[in-house]
Amino acid sequence: MQTFASPVERAICKCWNTTFKLQHYLPYESKDEVFACSGAYGSADVACTTTYASDCARMLECIRHDPASPPK
């Protein structure tokens, strides 16, 4: 099972998997989602995950410091 150092990293990983349609499921007898973050990159920036909590594409742009998606 994937473990995360912080809720910020978990949010980034979840967006990465949602955006690129990678494996993401709830295993039997568990309340924790299971997913891997192969290929995810960028900074674990809480401002990005807060600003773009409902927009995964922009969150991923923000953590890569894309000027089109700055954090607030």
C-alpha positions in Angstrom: 0.0 0.0 0.0 1.2 3.5 -0.8 2.0 5.7 2.1 2.4 9.5 2.0 4.6 11.8 4.0 1.8 14.4 4.0 -1.8 15.2 2.8 -0.2 17.4 0.1 1.7 14.5 -1.4 -1.5 12.4 -1.3 -3.5 15.1 -3.1 -0.8 15.4 -5.8 -0.6 11.6 -6.3 -4.4 11.3 -6.5 -4.6 14.1 -9.1 -1.8 12.5 -11.1 -3.6 9.2 -11.2 -6.9 10.8 -12.0 -5.4 12.9 -14.8 -3.5 10.1 -16.4 -6.1 7.4 -15.6 -3.7 5.2 -13.7 -4.6 2.4 -11.2 -6.8 3.7 -8.4 -9.1 1.6 -6.3 -10.4 0.8 -2.8 -9.1 -2.7 -1.8 -11.4 -5.1 0.0 -11.7 -4.6 3.8 -9.8 -1.3 3.6 -10.9 2.4 3.8 -7.6 3.5 2.2 -7.3 4.2 -1.5 -4.5 2.4 -3.2 -2.6 4.0 -6.1 1.0 4.5 -7.2 2.6 7.7 -8.5 4.8 6.5 -11.2 6.1 9.5 -13.1 4.6 12.2 -10.8 7.0 15.2 -10.4 6.9 18.7 -9.0 7.2 20.3 -5.6 4.9 19.3 -2.8 3.4 22.8 -2.5 0.5 23.2 -0.2 -0.5 26.4 -1.9 -1.0 24.6 -5.2 -3.0 21.8 -3.7 -5.2 24.3 -1.8 -5.7 26.6 -4.8 -6.5 23.9 -7.3 -8.1 21.3 -5.0 -10.9 20.7 -7.6 -8.8 21.1 -10.8 -6.2 18.3 -11.1 -4.8 19.5 -14.4 -4.0 23.0 -13.0 -2.7 21.5 -9.7 -0.2 19.5 -11.7 0.8 22.6 -13.6 1.2 24.6 -10.4 3.5 22.0 -8.7 5.7 22.2 -11.8 5.8 26.0 -11.5 3.9 26.7 -14.8 3.3 30.4 -14.9 -0.2 29.8 -16.3 -1.3 28.2 -13.0 0.2 30.1 -10.1 -0.8 29.4 -6.5 -2.8 32.0 -4.6 
